[in-house]
Amino acid sequence: MRRRQATTAQITLRLKTALIQQLETRAKESRTTLSEEIRRLIEDGLDPKPEPSLADFRADWMRRLRDALEHYVREEGKENIEDVWKIISAIETGFAGFYNDTESKLTRLVRFLAVRQLLRGIPALLPDETKAKQQE
């Protein structure tokens, strides 16, 4: 009987104690094991993601701010959640104004791919529907 080829392998490496503690903290925060956290970081490092666009940065930053403030309000209970949401809304409005102003100033330059991608992001690639039709 043939043995299946292993899809994973175990390795041994030495890391500084401080780095291990950092990794353990990250793993605990993301609710994973130390091994899973190290594996995810290595895989992410080998498959780098494109630089975020201004629109992506804005959305991600606002999401993280909302999460942090909501966590703070729930934990501390010293702030009224409605007042915090008003602050977030005002910041979101300011960000939208900044984004729109930037888009307006770059209107004539958006035709350049690199500028368009930095501003709006890389559009998702759609499947080529003509290939499916040719095979039928």
DRENTORKOL-3810 file (N, C-alpha, C; in nm, 4 decimals):
REM DRENTORKOL-3810
@n.u->0.0836; n.v->-0.1168; n.w->0.0000; ca.u->0.0000; ca.v->0.0000; ca.w->0.0000; c.u->0.0896; c.v->0.1253; c.w->0.0000
@n.u->0.0611; n.v->0.2194; n.w->-0.0909; ca.u->0.1421; ca.v->0.3405; ca.w->-0.1005; c.u->0.0998; c.v->0.4408; c.w->0.0059
@n.u->0.1982; n.v->0.5085; n.w->0.0597; ca.u->0.1709; ca.v->0.6136; ca.w->0.1572; c.u->0.1415; c.v->0.7427; c.w->0.0837
@n.u->0.0486; n.v->0.8163; n.w->0.1374; ca.u->0.0210; ca.v->0.9479; ca.w->0.0798; c.u->0.1348; c.v->1.0424; c.w->0.1120
@n.u->0.1637; n.v->1.1276; n.w->0.0163; ca.u->0.2688; ca.v->1.2255; ca.w->0.0385; c.u->0.2172; c.v->1.3318; c.w->0.1360
@n.u->0.2984; n.v->1.3670; n.w->0.2330; ca.u->0.2583; ca.v->1.4641; ca.w->0.3351; c.u->0.2387; c.v->1.6017; c.w->0.2733
@n.u->0.1321; n.v->1.6710; n.w->0.3173; ca.u->0.1070; ca.v->1.8064; ca.w->0.2672; c.u->0.1674; c.v->1.9115; c.w->0.3584
@n.u->0.2067; n.v->1.8708; n.w->0.4773; ca.u->0.2738; ca.v->1.9617; ca.w->0.5703; c.u->0.3987; c.v->1.8937; c.w->0.6234
@n.u->0.4897; n.v->1.9758; n.w->0.6731; ca.u->0.6125; ca.v->1.9230; ca.w->0.7336; c.u->0.6431; c.v->2.0045; c.w->0.8581
@n.u->0.7036; n.v->1.9400; n.w->0.9521; ca.u->0.7391; ca.v->2.0074; ca.w->1.0762; c.u->0.8819; c.v->2.0590; c.w->1.0650
@n.u->0.9037; n.v->2.1841; n.w->1.1116; ca.u->1.0383; ca.v->2.2402; ca.w->1.1133; c.u->1.0694; c.v->2.2895; c.w->1.2547
@n.u->1.1948; n.v->2.3074; n.w->1.2818; ca.u->1.2379; ca.v->2.3603; ca.w->1.4102; c.u->1.3203; c.v->2.4853; c.w->1.3838
@n.u->1.2917; n.v->2.5908; n.w->1.4585; ca.u->1.3722; ca.v->2.7109; ca.w->1.4460; c.u->1.3793; c.v->2.7809; c.w->1.5798
@n.u->1.4802; n.v->2.8642; n.w->1.5938; ca.u->1.4997; ca.v->2.9380; ca.w->1.7183; c.u->1.4591; c.v->3.0831; c.w->1.6973
@n.u->1.3819; n.v->3.1352; n.w->1.7928; ca.u->1.3386; ca.v->3.2740; ca.w->1.7889; c.u->1.3679; c.v->3.3387; c.w->1.9238
@n.u->1.3863; n.v->3.4692; n.w->1.9216; ca.u->1.4074; ca.v->3.5416; ca.w->2.0471; c.u->1.2805; c.v->3.5344; c.w->2.1303
@n.u->1.2980; n.v->3.5293; n.w->2.2609; ca.u->1.1854; ca.v->3.5175; ca.w->2.3524; c.u->1.0865; c.v->3.6325; c.w->2.3346
@n.u->1.1369; n.v->3.7527; n.w->2.3139; ca.u->1.0492; ca.v->3.8685; ca.w->2.2961; c.u->0.9608; c.v->3.8519; c.w->2.1720
@n.u->1.0182; n.v->3.7973; n.w->2.0663; ca.u->0.9412; ca.v->3.7754; ca.w->1.9439; c.u->0.8339; c.v->3.6692; c.w->1.9660
@n.u->0.8689; n.v->3.5646; n.w->2.0369; ca.u->0.7715; ca.v->3.4596; ca.w->2.0672; c.u->0.6560; c.v->3.5167; c.w->2.1491
@n.u->0.6870; n.v->3.6029; n.w->2.2452; ca.u->0.5821; ca.v->3.6648; ca.w->2.3258; c.u->0.4910; c.v->3.7533; c.w->2.2399
@n.u->0.5508; n.v->3.8262; n.w->2.1459; ca.u->0.4710; ca.v->3.9083; ca.w->2.0544; c.u->0.3774; c.v->3.8205; c.w->1.9713
@n.u->0.4320; n.v->3.7114; n.w->1.9197; ca.u->0.3519; ca.v->3.6204; ca.w->1.8378; c.u->0.2400; c.v->3.5558; c.w->1.9201
@n.u->0.2706; n.v->3.5189; n.w->2.0431; ca.u->0.1677; ca.v->3.4609; ca.w->2.1296; c.u->0.0567; c.v->3.5617; c.w->2.1587
@n.u->0.0939; n.v->3.6876; n.w->2.1784; ca.u->-0.0051; ca.v->3.7931; ca.w->2.2022; c.u->-0.0937; c.v->3.8119; c.w->2.0805
@n.u->-0.0311; n.v->3.8161; n.w->1.9617; ca.u->-0.1093; ca.v->3.8300; ca.w->1.8371; c.u->-0.2028; c.v->3.7108; c.w->1.8182
@n.u->-0.1532; n.v->3.5927; n.w->1.8481; ca.u->-0.2357; ca.v->3.4721; ca.w->1.8328; c.u->-0.3547; c.v->3.4772; c.w->1.9279
@n.u->-0.3314; n.v->3.5199; n.w->2.0501; ca.u->-0.4400; ca.v->3.5286; ca.w->2.1475; c.u->-0.5435; c.v->3.6318; c.w->2.1032
@n.u->-0.4958; n.v->3.7470; n.w->2.0507; ca.u->-0.5870; ca.v->3.8521; ca.w->2.0051; c.u->-0.6708; c.v->3.8064; c.w->1.8859
@n.u->-0.6110; n.v->3.7270; n.w->1.7979; ca.u->-0.6861; ca.v->3.6792; ca.w->1.6811; c.u->-0.7518; c.v->3.5439; c.w->1.7071
@n.u->-0.7427; n.v->3.4978; n.w->1.8307; ca.u->-0.8059; ca.v->3.3721; ca.w->1.8737; c.u->-0.7609; c.v->3.2529; c.w->1.7903
@n.u->-0.6307; n.v->3.2429; n.w->1.7701; ca.u->-0.5728; ca.v->3.1290; ca.w->1.6988; c.u->-0.4595; c.v->3.0721; c.w->1.7831
@n.u->-0.4028; n.v->2.9636; n.w->1.7350; ca.u->-0.2868; ca.v->2.9071; ca.w->1.8036; c.u->-0.1612; c.v->2.9782; c.w->1.7555
@n.u->-0.0547; n.v->2.9599; n.w->1.8290; ca.u->0.0740; ca.v->3.0190; ca.w->1.7900; c.u->0.1162; c.v->2.9676; c.w->1.6527
@n.u->0.1008; n.v->2.8381; n.w->1.6292; ca.u->0.1384; ca.v->2.7804; ca.w->1.4995; c.u->0.0581; c.v->2.8409; c.w->1.3856
@n.u->-0.0724; n.v->2.8559; n.w->1.4066; ca.u->-0.1570; ca.v->2.9141; ca.w->1.3017; c.u->-0.1186; c.v->3.0585; c.w->1.2734
@n.u->-0.0857; n.v->3.1329; n.w->1.3779; ca.u->-0.0467; ca.v->3.2733; ca.w->1.3607; c.u->0.0843; c.v->3.2844; c.w->1.2833
@n.u->0.1822; n.v->3.2028; n.w->1.3181; ca.u->0.3108; ca.v->3.2039; ca.w->1.2472; c.u->0.2908; c.v->3.1630; c.w->1.1020
@n.u->0.2110; n.v->3.0588; n.w->1.0787; ca.u->0.1843; ca.v->3.0118; ca.w->0.9429; c.u->0.1172; c.v->3.1217; c.w->0.8601
@n.u->0.0179; n.v->3.1909; n.w->0.9193; ca.u->-0.0522; ca.v->3.2983; ca.w->0.8485; c.u->0.0431; c.v->3.4129; c.w->0.8139
@n.u->0.1292; n.v->3.4504; n.w->0.9078; ca.u->0.2238; ca.v->3.5593; ca.w->0.8819; c.u->0.3224; c.v->3.5230; c.w->0.7710
@n.u->0.3697; n.v->3.3996; n.w->0.7723; ca.u->0.4637; ca.v->3.3559; ca.w->0.6675; c.u->0.3930; c.v->3.3539; c.w->0.5327
@n.u->0.2730; n.v->3.2972; n.w->0.5267; ca.u->0.1992; ca.v->3.2917; ca.w->0.4002; c.u->0.1674; c.v->3.4318; c.w->0.3480
@n.u->0.1275; n.v->3.5219; n.w->0.4368; ca.u->0.1003; ca.v->3.6602; ca.w->0.3957; c.u->0.2263; c.v->3.7281; c.w->0.3441
@n.u->0.3392; n.v->3.6976; n.w->0.4060; ca.u->0.4659; ca.v->3.7564; ca.w->0.3626; c.u->0.5103; c.v->3.7050; c.w->0.2266
@n.u->0.4768; n.v->3.5812; n.w->0.1955; ca.u->0.5150; ca.v->3.5241; ca.w->0.0667; c.u->0.4198; c.v->3.5654; c.w->-0.0455
@n.u->0.2994; n.v->3.6057; n.w->-0.0081; ca.u->0.1990; ca.v->3.6471; ca.w->-0.1068; c.u->0.1557; c.v->3.7900; c.w->-0.0742
@n.u->0.2418; n.v->3.8880; n.w->-0.1046; ca.u->0.2095; ca.v->4.0258; ca.w->-0.0653; c.u->0.0850; c.v->4.0776; c.w->-0.1368
@n.u->0.0085; n.v->4.1555; n.w->-0.0643; ca.u->-0.1129; ca.v->4.2141; ca.w->-0.1209; c.u->-0.0783; c.v->4.3498; c.w->-0.1809
@n.u->-0.1551; n.v->4.3932; n.w->-0.2811; ca.u->-0.1268; ca.v->4.5233; ca.w->-0.3405; c.u->-0.1464; c.v->4.6348; c.w->-0.2385
@n.u->-0.0771; n.v->4.7443; n.w->-0.2609; ca.u->-0.0895; ca.v->4.8596; ca.w->-0.1723; c.u->-0.2345; c.v->4.9071; c.w->-0.1722
@n.u->-0.2890; n.v->4.9380; n.w->-0.0548; ca.u->-0.4289; ca.v->4.9790; ca.w->-0.0516; c.u->-0.4485; c.v->5.1151; c.w->-0.1182
@n.u->-0.5628; n.v->5.1307; n.w->-0.1812; ca.u->-0.5959; ca.v->5.2591; ca.w->-0.2416; c.u->-0.6405; c.v->5.3551; c.w->-0.1320
@n.u->-0.6574; n.v->5.4804; n.w->-0.1684; ca.u->-0.7066; ca.v->5.5782; ca.w->-0.0718; c.u->-0.8460; c.v->5.5379; c.w->-0.0225
@n.u->-0.9295; n.v->5.4888; n.w->-0.1128; ca.u->-1.0643; ca.v->5.4444; ca.w->-0.0752; c.u->-1.0572; c.v->5.3246; c.w->0.0199
@n.u->-0.9678; n.v->5.2284; n.w->-0.0083; ca.u->-0.9519; ca.v->5.1113; ca.w->0.0785; c.u->-0.8992; c.v->5.1527; c.w->0.2158
@n.u->-0.7994; n.v->5.2422; n.w->0.2157; ca.u->-0.7418; ca.v->5.2895; ca.w->0.3416; c.u->-0.8488; c.v->5.3563; c.w->0.4264
@n.u->-0.9268; n.v->5.4431; n.w->0.3629; ca.u->-1.0331; ca.v->5.5152; ca.w->0.4340; c.u->-1.1323; c.v->5.4174; c.w->0.4960
@n.u->-1.1786; n.v->5.3205; n.w->0.4184; ca.u->-1.2773; ca.v->5.2237; ca.w->0.4684; c.u->-1.2193; c.v->5.1392; c.w->0.5815
@n.u->-1.0955; n.v->5.0935; n.w->0.5656; ca.u->-1.0323; ca.v->5.0106; ca.w->0.6673; c.u->-1.0086; c.v->5.0896; c.w->0.7951
@n.u->-0.9598; n.v->5.2127; n.w->0.7820; ca.u->-0.9311; ca.v->5.2951; ca.w->0.8988; c.u->-1.0598; c.v->5.3266; c.w->0.9754
@n.u->-1.1663; n.v->5.3598; n.w->0.9039; ca.u->-1.2928; ca.v->5.3904; ca.w->0.9692; c.u->-1.3490; c.v->5.2665; c.w->1.0389
@n.u->-1.3361; n.v->5.1507; n.w->0.9767; ca.u->-1.3828; ca.v->5.0273; ca.w->1.0399; c.u->-1.3075; c.v->5.0013; c.w->1.1699
@n.u->-1.1742; n.v->5.0175; n.w->1.1650; ca.u->-1.0933; ca.v->4.9946; ca.w->1.2853; c.u->-1.1247; c.v->5.0958; c.w->1.3947
@n.u->-1.1491; n.v->5.2220; n.w->1.3567; ca.u->-1.1850; ca.v->5.3244; ca.w->1.4538; c.u->-1.3192; c.v->5.2909; c.w->1.5196
@n.u->-1.4199; n.v->5.2528; n.w->1.4379; ca.u->-1.5505; ca.v->5.2159; ca.w->1.4936; c.u->-1.5370; c.v->5.0980; c.w->1.5897
@n.u->-1.4601; n.v->4.9961; n.w->1.5495; ca.u->-1.4417; ca.v->4.8788; ca.w->1.6350; c.u->-1.3744; c.v->4.9165; c.w->1.7667
@n.u->-1.2701; n.v->4.9993; n.w->1.7597; ca.u->-1.1966; ca.v->5.0393; ca.w->1.8804; c.u->-1.2853; c.v->5.1206; c.w->1.9739
@n.u->-1.3597; n.v->5.2153; n.w->1.9181; ca.u->-1.4453; ca.v->5.2985; ca.w->2.0022; c.u->-1.5616; c.v->5.2182; c.w->2.0602
@n.u->-1.6183; n.v->5.1290; n.w->1.9811; ca.u->-1.7266; ca.v->5.0461; ca.w->2.0328; c.u->-1.6763; c.v->4.9570; c.w->2.1460
@n.u->-1.5576; n.v->4.9001; n.w->2.1279; ca.u->-1.4986; ca.v->4.8160; ca.w->2.2329; c.u->-1.4751; c.v->4.8992; c.w->2.3591
@n.u->-1.4220; n.v->5.0202; n.w->2.3422; ca.u->-1.3963; ca.v->5.1080; ca.w->2.4562; c.u->-1.5255; c.v->5.1391; c.w->2.5311
@n.u->-1.6305; n.v->5.1777; n.w->2.4568; ca.u->-1.7573; ca.v->5.2140; ca.w->2.5200; c.u->-1.8160; c.v->5.0947; c.w->2.5947
@n.u->-1.8085; n.v->4.9761; n.w->2.5342; ca.u->-1.8637; ca.v->4.8573; ca.w->2.6002; c.u->-1.7845; c.v->4.8203; c.w->2.7258
@n.u->-1.6517; n.v->4.8325; n.w->2.7184; ca.u->-1.5674; ca.v->4.7948; ca.w->2.8320; c.u->-1.5750; c.v->4.8968; c.w->2.9453
@n.u->-1.5604; n.v->5.0246; n.w->2.9099; ca.u->-1.5537; ca.v->5.1285; ca.w->3.0118; c.u->-1.6913; c.v->5.1766; c.w->3.0557
@n.u->-1.7822; n.v->5.1904; n.w->2.9610; ca.u->-1.9165; ca.v->5.2353; ca.w->2.9942; c.u->-1.9266; c.v->5.3797; c.w->3.0386
@n.u->-1.8196; n.v->5.4573; n.w->3.0166; ca.u->-1.8181; ca.v->5.5968; ca.w->3.0618; c.u->-1.8707; c.v->5.6934; c.w->2.9563
@n.u->-1.8808; n.v->5.6485; n.w->2.8338; ca.u->-1.9255; ca.v->5.7331; ca.w->2.7231; c.u->-2.0615; c.v->5.6864; c.w->2.6738
@n.u->-2.1397; n.v->5.7808; n.w->2.6275; ca.u->-2.2680; ca.v->5.7498; ca.w->2.5658; c.u->-2.2407; c.v->5.7069; c.w->2.4215
@n.u->-2.2873; n.v->5.5911; n.w->2.3831; ca.u->-2.2603; ca.v->5.5379; ca.w->2.2494; c.u->-2.3134; c.v->5.6305; c.w->2.1408
@n.u->-2.4248; n.v->5.6971; n.w->2.1659; ca.u->-2.4809; ca.v->5.7893; ca.w->2.0664; c.u->-2.3861; c.v->5.9064; c.w->2.0410
@n.u->-2.3233; n.v->5.9586; n.w->2.1473; ca.u->-2.2276; ca.v->6.0685; ca.w->2.1311; c.u->-2.1050; c.v->6.0228; c.w->2.0517
@n.u->-2.0609; n.v->5.9011; n.w->2.0777; ca.u->-1.9452; ca.v->5.8463; ca.w->2.0062; c.u->-1.9789; c.v->5.8278; c.w->1.8588
@n.u->-2.1007; n.v->5.7790; n.w->1.8276; ca.u->-2.1401; ca.v->5.7606; ca.w->1.6873; c.u->-2.1471; c.v->5.8939; c.w->1.6143
@n.u->-2.1855; n.v->6.0015; n.w->1.6849; ca.u->-2.1875; ca.v->6.1351; ca.w->1.6231; c.u->-2.0456; c.v->6.1786; c.w->1.5864
@n.u->-1.9505; n.v->6.1490; n.w->1.6725; ca.u->-1.8101; ca.v->6.1823; ca.w->1.6444; c.u->-1.7621; c.v->6.1034; c.w->1.5225
@n.u->-1.7930; n.v->5.9746; n.w->1.5205; ca.u->-1.7530; ca.v->5.8900; ca.w->1.4070; c.u->-1.8158; c.v->5.9412; c.w->1.2783
@n.u->-1.9419; n.v->5.9791; n.w->1.2841; ca.u->-2.0105; ca.v->6.0317; ca.w->1.1660; c.u->-1.9434; c.v->6.1592; c.w->1.1160
@n.u->-1.9036; n.v->6.2465; n.w->1.2078; ca.u->-1.8358; ca.v->6.3705; ca.w->1.1690; c.u->-1.7007; c.v->6.3408; c.w->1.1040
@n.u->-1.6283; n.v->6.2437; n.w->1.1584; ca.u->-1.4995; ca.v->6.2056; ca.w->1.1005; c.u->-1.5195; c.v->6.1448; c.w->0.9621
@n.u->-1.6212; n.v->6.0611; n.w->0.9488; ca.u->-1.6525; ca.v->5.9998; ca.w->0.8200; c.u->-1.6867; c.v->6.1058; c.w->0.7146
@n.u->-1.7599; n.v->6.2075; n.w->0.7556; ca.u->-1.7946; ca.v->6.3172; ca.w->0.6657; c.u->-1.6693; c.v->6.3929; c.w->0.6227
@n.u->-1.5798; n.v->6.4178; n.w->0.7180; ca.u->-1.4537; ca.v->6.4847; ca.w->0.6849; c.u->-1.3692; c.v->6.4029; c.w->0.5890
@n.u->-1.3634; n.v->6.2716; n.w->0.6132; ca.u->-1.2891; ca.v->6.1824; ca.w->0.5248; c.u->-1.3486; c.v->6.1828; c.w->0.3841
@n.u->-1.4817; n.v->6.1799; n.w->0.3770; ca.u->-1.5487; ca.v->6.1812; ca.w->0.2465; c.u->-1.5174; c.v->6.3100; c.w->0.1719
@n.u->-1.5159; n.v->6.4217; n.w->0.2446; ca.u->-1.4813; ca.v->6.5493; ca.w->0.1824; c.u->-1.3386; c.v->6.5491; c.w->0.1303
@n.u->-1.2465; n.v->6.4943; n.w->0.2091; ca.u->-1.1065; ca.v->6.4848; ca.w->0.1668; c.u->-1.0940; c.v->6.3979; c.w->0.0417
@n.u->-1.1628; n.v->6.2833; n.w->0.0427; ca.u->-1.1569; ca.v->6.1923; ca.w->-0.0714; c.u->-1.2134; c.v->6.2597; c.w->-0.1968
@n.u->-1.3284; n.v->6.3240; n.w->-0.1833; ca.u->-1.3896; ca.v->6.3905; ca.w->-0.2983; c.u->-1.3021; c.v->6.5034; c.w->-0.3510
@n.u->-1.2382; n.v->6.5790; n.w->-0.2608; ca.u->-1.1483; ca.v->6.6868; ca.w->-0.3019; c.u->-1.0282; c.v->6.6294; c.w->-0.3777
@n.u->-0.9733; n.v->6.5198; n.w->-0.3275; ca.u->-0.8597; ca.v->6.4545; ca.w->-0.3932; c.u->-0.9004; c.v->6.4022; c.w->-0.5309
@n.u->-1.0159; n.v->6.3393; n.w->-0.5379; ca.u->-1.0665; ca.v->6.2874; ca.w->-0.6657; c.u->-1.0853; c.v->6.4025; c.w->-0.7658
@n.u->-1.1388; n.v->6.5141; n.w->-0.7202; ca.u->-1.1602; ca.v->6.6300; ca.w->-0.8084; c.u->-1.0282; c.v->6.6841; c.w->-0.8617
@n.u->-0.9290; n.v->6.6945; n.w->-0.7744; ca.u->-0.7997; ca.v->6.7488; ca.w->-0.8164; c.u->-0.7270; c.v->6.6555; c.w->-0.9124
@n.u->-0.7565; n.v->6.5260; n.w->-0.9044; ca.u->-0.6895; ca.v->6.4282; ca.w->-0.9900; c.u->-0.7722; c.v->6.3890; c.w->-1.1126
@n.u->-0.8833; n.v->6.4567; n.w->-1.1354; ca.u->-0.9745; ca.v->6.4192; ca.w->-1.2439; c.u->-0.9028; c.v->6.3992; c.w->-1.3767
@n.u->-0.8185; n.v->6.4926; n.w->-1.4166; ca.u->-0.7536; ca.v->6.4808; ca.w->-1.5476; c.u->-0.6397; c.v->6.3790; c.w->-1.5472
@n.u->-0.5965; n.v->6.3344; n.w->-1.4298; ca.u->-0.4859; ca.v->6.2393; ca.w->-1.4210; c.u->-0.5317; c.v->6.0964; c.w->-1.3936
@n.u->-0.6604; n.v->6.0779; n.w->-1.3685; ca.u->-0.7138; ca.v->5.9454; ca.w->-1.3365; c.u->-0.7031; c.v->5.8498; c.w->-1.4552
@n.u->-0.6817; n.v->5.9025; n.w->-1.5735; ca.u->-0.6681; ca.v->5.8139; ca.w->-1.6899; c.u->-0.5408; c.v->5.7300; c.w->-1.6827
@n.u->-0.4446; n.v->5.7708; n.w->-1.5987; ca.u->-0.3226; ca.v->5.6925; ca.w->-1.5799; c.u->-0.3518; c.v->5.5813; c.w->-1.4790
@n.u->-0.3225; n.v->5.4583; n.w->-1.5188; ca.u->-0.3568; ca.v->5.3412; ca.w->-1.4393; c.u->-0.3052; c.v->5.3486; c.w->-1.2960
@n.u->-0.1787; n.v->5.3855; n.w->-1.2769; ca.u->-0.1199; ca.v->5.3882; ca.w->-1.1429; c.u->-0.1921; c.v->5.4891; c.w->-1.0531
@n.u->-0.2272; n.v->5.6041; n.w->-1.1078; ca.u->-0.2990; ca.v->5.7062; ca.w->-1.0304; c.u->-0.4383; c.v->5.6552; c.w->-0.9948
@n.u->-0.5064; n.v->5.5961; n.w->-1.0925; ca.u->-0.6414; ca.v->5.5443; ca.w->-1.0711; c.u->-0.6408; c.v->5.4342; c.w->-0.9648
@n.u->-0.5411; n.v->5.3466; n.w->-0.9690; ca.u->-0.5339; ca.v->5.2389; ca.w->-0.8710; c.u->-0.5030; c.v->5.2912; c.w->-0.7312
@n.u->-0.4168; n.v->5.3921; n.w->-0.7212; ca.u->-0.3881; ca.v->5.4498; ca.w->-0.5899; c.u->-0.5108; c.v->5.5170; c.w->-0.5310
@n.u->-0.5900; n.v->5.5767; n.w->-0.6158; ca.u->-0.7078; ca.v->5.6481; ca.w->-0.5687; c.u->-0.8247; c.v->5.5529; c.w->-0.5430
@n.u->-0.8552; n.v->5.4679; n.w->-0.6389; ca.u->-0.9772; ca.v->5.3862; ca.w->-0.6327; c.u->-0.9546; c.v->5.2388; c.w->-0.6042
@n.u->-0.8328; n.v->5.1912; n.w->-0.6182; ca.u->-0.8049; ca.v->5.0498; ca.w->-0.5956; c.u->-0.8025; c.v->4.9727; c.w->-0.7258
@n.u->-0.7619; n.v->4.8485; n.w->-0.7164; ca.u->-0.7549; ca.v->4.7606; ca.w->-0.8329; c.u->-0.8899; c.v->4.6930; c.w->-0.8475
@n.u->-0.9566; n.v->4.7113; n.w->-0.9625; ca.u->-1.0888; ca.v->4.6497; ca.w->-0.9777; c.u->-1.0782; c.v->4.4972; c.w->-0.9784
@n.u->-1.1785; n.v->4.4351; n.w->-0.9242; ca.u->-1.1826; ca.v->4.2885; ca.w->-0.9233; c.u->-1.1907; c.v->4.2383; c.w->-1.0668
@n.u->-1.1178; n.v->4.1352; n.w->-1.0940; ca.u->-1.1207; ca.v->4.0780; ca.w->-1.2283; c.u->-1.2447; c.v->3.9918; c.w->-1.2444
@n.u->-1.3194; n.v->4.0174; n.w->-1.3483; ca.u->-1.4386; ca.v->3.9390; ca.w->-1.3766; c.u->-1.4018; c.v->3.8209; c.w->-1.4653
@n.u->-1.4703; n.v->3.7109; n.w->-1.4520; ca.u->-1.4400; ca.v->3.5966; ca.w->-1.5378; c.u->-1.4726; c.v->3.6307; c.w->-1.6834
@n.u->-1.3972; n.v->3.5718; n.w->-1.7732; ca.u->-1.4196; ca.v->3.5920; ca.w->-1.9155; c.u->-1.5386; c.v->3.5068; c.w->-1.9579
@n.u->-1.6528; n.v->3.5709; n.w->-1.9758; ca.u->-1.7757; ca.v->3.4973; ca.w->-2.0062; c.u->-1.7761; c.v->3.4409; c.w->-2.1478
@n.u->-1.6915; n.v->3.4931; n.w->-2.2355; ca.u->-1.6897; ca.v->3.4427; ca.w->-2.3713; c.u->-1.6306; c.v->3.3033; c.w->-2.3773
@n.u->-1.5415; n.v->3.2673; n.w->-2.2866; ca.u->-1.4828; ca.v->3.1338; ca.w->-2.2863; c.u->-1.5884; c.v->3.0280; c.w->-2.2584
@n.u->-1.6777; n.v->3.0558; n.w->-2.1661; ca.u->-1.7836; ca.v->2.9598; ca.w->-2.1341; c.u->-1.8740; c.v->2.9379; c.w->-2.2553
@n.u->-1.9034; n.v->3.0430; n.w->-2.3287; ca.u->-1.9901; ca.v->3.0320; ca.w->-2.4452; c.u->-1.9244; c.v->2.9518; c.w->-2.5567
@n.u->-1.7929; n.v->2.9659; n.w->-2.5718; ca.u->-1.7213; ca.v->2.8942; ca.w->-2.6775; c.u->-1.7171; c.v->2.7450; c.w->-2.6489
@n.u->-1.7119; n.v->2.7059; n.w->-2.5232; ca.u->-1.7012; ca.v->2.5639; ca.w->-2.4893; c.u->-1.8344; c.v->2.4913; c.w->-2.5059
@n.u->-1.9464; n.v->2.5633; n.w->-2.5021; ca.u->-2.0776; ca.v->2.4987; ca.w->-2.5107; c.u->-2.1077; c.v->2.4471; c.w->-2.6473
END
